[in-house]
Amino acid sequence: MKLTKKGHACVALEKDGQSLVIDPGAFSEEDAAVGADAILVTHEHIDHFDERRLRAALDANPAARIWTLAAVAERIADAFPGRVHTVGEGDTFTAAGFDIEVHGQLHAVIHPDIPRITNVGYLVDGTVFHPGDALTVPERPVETLMLPVHAPWNKLAEIVDYVREVAPSRAIDIHDALLSDVAPLVYGRMLGPEGPGIGADHLRLVPGESVTA
């Protein structure tokens, strides 16, 4: 399975000639989901869910389908009749040849005065976990954790402890569009061998760069 980092929180996975894209939001490339056979959306915030990008993908591939939680499905189902599937925690399904498990229910707390919305994470082929905007810990081992390194709702200490708790073999940065070019020098050192130790290899991929997942 080939994993390619897209802009911000968007990730593309390819296997056996099929493509799965997660969270092609407003901070990812305009064509981030074009060519996808299946699209997963974790929640309704614009940096994860952008209807224009979804429409471009579904127009490009009439067989493409979307899987997402109810709050997003309610907003786009009419635009894509028969092509939007609603999922929630505990659900399992197959999309474009990938086996998907759904984990999590709520977005991380941004501020106590801001109501929490729903958020789900996706475990793909029992190997790659994308948590969306939450520090959800799947109830099973994870090989590759897509790690939200910078957001209004997190801090570095929480990210270190999250990787320790999930205990993946490697953690790959996502949710990084708001970082300047110098930011990885700081948090990368803390998440790397010179930091307190996360027990996993830590990778930062620039958009368009791929690894084998």
C-alpha positions as CSV (number, residue, x, y, z in Angstrom):
1,M,0.0,0.0,0.0
2,K,1.4,3.4,-1.1
3,L,0.8,6.4,1.2
4,T,1.1,9.9,-0.2
5,K,0.9,13.0,1.9
6,K,-1.3,15.7,0.5
7,G,-1.8,19.3,1.8
8,H,-2.6,19.7,5.5
9,A,-4.6,16.7,6.8
10,C,-5.2,15.0,3.5
11,V,-3.7,11.6,2.8
12,A,-4.0,9.3,-0.3
13,L,-3.6,5.6,-0.2
14,E,-3.1,3.4,-3.3
15,K,-3.4,-0.4,-3.5
16,D,-4.1,-2.9,-6.4
17,G,-4.9,0.0,-8.8
18,Q,-7.4,1.7,-6.5
19,S,-7.1,4.9,-4.6
20,L,-8.6,6.1,-1.2
21,V,-8.3,9.7,-0.1
22,I,-9.0,11.0,3.4
23,D,-10.0,14.5,4.3
24,P,-9.5,16.6,1.1
25,G,-10.2,19.9,2.8
26,A,-9.8,23.6,2.0
27,F,-6.1,23.6,2.9
28,S,-5.2,20.7,0.6
29,E,-4.7,20.8,-3.2
30,E,-7.7,21.7,-5.4
31,D,-7.3,18.3,-7.1
32,A,-6.4,16.4,-3.9
33,A,-9.2,13.9,-4.3
34,V,-9.4,13.7,-8.1
35,G,-8.8,10.2,-9.2
36,A,-9.9,8.7,-6.0
37,D,-12.2,5.6,-6.0
38,A,-13.3,6.3,-2.4
39,I,-13.2,9.3,-0.1
40,L,-13.4,9.3,3.7
41,V,-14.2,12.5,5.6
42,T,-13.6,12.7,9.4
43,H,-15.7,15.8,10.3
44,E,-17.3,19.0,9.0
45,H,-14.5,21.6,9.5
46,I,-13.4,23.2,6.3
47,D,-9.8,22.1,6.5
48,H,-11.1,18.5,6.3
49,F,-14.4,18.8,4.4
50,D,-14.6,20.9,1.2
51,E,-17.6,20.3,-1.1
52,R,-15.9,21.7,-4.1
53,R,-13.0,19.3,-3.9
54,L,-15.5,16.4,-3.3
55,R,-17.5,17.5,-6.4
56,A,-14.4,17.6,-8.5
57,A,-13.5,14.0,-7.5
58,L,-17.0,12.6,-8.0
59,D,-17.3,14.4,-11.4
60,A,-13.9,12.9,-12.5
61,N,-14.9,9.4,-11.5
62,P,-18.6,8.5,-11.7
63,A,-17.9,5.3,-9.7
64,A,-16.3,7.2,-6.7
65,R,-18.1,7.1,-3.3
66,I,-17.9,9.0,-0.1
67,W,-18.0,7.6,3.5
68,T,-18.4,10.0,6.3
69,L,-20.3,10.8,9.6
70,A,-23.9,12.0,9.7
71,A,-23.1,15.7,10.2
72,V,-21.2,15.8,6.8
73,A,-23.5,13.3,5.0
74,E,-26.5,15.5,5.7
75,R,-24.8,18.4,4.0
76,I,-23.8,16.6,0.8
77,A,-26.1,13.6,0.2
78,D,-28.5,15.6,-1.9
79,A,-25.7,16.8,-4.1
80,F,-24.4,13.3,-4.7
81,P,-27.5,11.0,-4.6
82,G,-26.6,7.4,-3.9
83,R,-22.9,8.1,-3.5
84,V,-22.7,9.1,0.2
85,H,-22.6,6.5,3.0
86,T,-23.0,7.4,6.6
87,V,-20.8,5.7,9.2
88,G,-20.1,5.9,12.9
89,E,-17.9,4.4,15.6
90,G,-17.7,0.7,15.5
91,D,-18.7,0.4,11.8
92,T,-16.6,-1.6,9.4
93,F,-16.9,-1.5,5.6
94,T,-14.9,-2.0,2.4
95,A,-14.2,0.9,0.2
96,A,-12.3,0.6,-3.1
97,G,-10.8,-2.6,-1.9
98,F,-9.6,-1.2,1.5
99,D,-11.0,-2.6,4.7
100,I,-12.0,0.3,7.0
101,E,-12.8,0.4,10.7
102,V,-14.3,3.5,12.3
103,H,-13.0,4.7,15.7
104,G,-14.0,7.7,17.8
105,Q,-17.0,10.0,18.3
106,L,-16.1,13.5,19.2
107,H,-13.7,16.3,18.1
108,A,-11.0,17.3,20.5
109,V,-11.9,20.2,22.9
110,I,-10.9,23.5,21.3
111,H,-12.2,25.6,24.2
112,P,-14.7,24.8,26.9
113,D,-17.0,27.5,25.5
114,I,-17.1,26.0,22.0
115,P,-19.5,23.0,21.6
116,R,-17.8,19.8,20.5
117,I,-18.8,18.4,17.2
118,T,-18.6,14.8,16.0
119,N,-15.4,13.4,14.6
120,V,-14.4,9.9,13.5
121,G,-11.1,8.3,12.7
122,Y,-10.4,5.6,10.1
123,L,-8.2,2.6,10.4
124,V,-7.3,1.4,6.9
125,D,-6.4,-2.3,6.3
126,G,-5.6,-2.6,10.0
127,T,-2.4,-0.6,9.3
128,V,-2.9,3.1,8.9
129,F,-4.9,5.2,11.3
130,H,-6.1,8.7,10.6
131,P,-7.8,10.2,13.7
132,G,-9.1,13.4,12.2
133,D,-9.3,16.1,14.8
134,A,-9.0,14.0,17.9
135,L,-6.5,11.9,19.8
136,T,-8.5,8.7,19.5
137,V,-6.7,5.5,20.5
138,P,-7.9,2.5,18.5
139,E,-8.5,-0.6,20.4
140,R,-6.0,-2.5,18.4
141,P,-2.3,-2.2,17.3
142,V,-1.5,0.4,14.6
143,E,1.5,0.3,12.3
144,T,1.3,3.9,10.9
145,L,-0.3,6.7,12.8
146,M,-1.2,9.9,10.9
147,L,-0.2,12.4,13.6
148,P,-2.0,15.9,13.9
149,V,1.0,17.9,15.0
150,H,-0.5,21.4,15.1
151,A,-4.0,22.5,15.8
152,P,-5.9,25.0,17.9
153,W,-6.9,22.1,20.1
154,N,-3.5,20.5,20.9
155,K,-0.2,21.0,22.6
156,L,3.1,19.2,22.2
157,A,3.0,17.3,25.5
158,E,-0.4,15.8,24.4
159,I,1.0,14.7,21.1
160,V,4.0,13.0,22.7
161,D,1.7,11.1,25.1
162,Y,-0.7,10.2,22.3
163,V,2.0,8.5,20.2
164,R,3.2,6.7,23.3
165,E,-0.3,5.4,24.0
166,V,-1.1,4.3,20.5
167,A,2.4,2.9,20.2
168,P,2.7,2.7,16.4
169,S,5.8,1.7,14.6
170,R,5.9,5.2,13.0
171,A,4.1,8.5,13.2
172,I,3.7,10.7,10.1
173,D,2.8,14.4,10.4
174,I,-0.5,15.7,9.3
175,H,-2.6,18.8,10.2
176,D,0.4,21.0,9.5
177,A,-0.8,23.8,7.2
178,L,-0.6,26.4,9.9
179,L,3.0,25.8,10.7
180,S,5.8,28.0,9.3
181,D,8.9,26.5,7.8
182,V,10.8,26.8,11.1
183,A,8.2,25.0,13.2
184,P,9.3,21.4,12.4
185,L,12.8,22.3,13.7
186,V,11.2,22.7,17.1
187,Y,8.5,20.0,17.3
188,G,10.5,17.6,15.1
189,R,13.4,17.6,17.6
190,M,10.9,16.9,20.5
191,L,9.3,14.0,18.6
192,G,12.7,12.7,17.4
193,P,15.6,10.9,19.2
194,E,16.6,14.0,21.1
195,G,13.2,14.5,22.7
196,P,11.5,12.6,25.5
197,G,10.9,9.6,23.3
198,I,7.7,8.5,21.6
199,G,8.7,4.9,20.9
200,A,8.1,5.3,17.1
201,D,9.9,6.5,14.0
202,H,8.8,10.1,13.3
203,L,8.4,11.2,9.7
204,R,7.6,14.5,8.1
205,L,6.5,14.2,4.5
206,V,6.1,17.3,2.2
207,P,2.9,17.2,0.1
208,G,3.3,14.8,-2.8
209,E,5.9,12.7,-1.0
210,S,5.1,9.0,-0.5
211,V,6.1,6.0,1.6
212,T,5.1,2.4,1.7
213,A,2.5,1.8,4.4
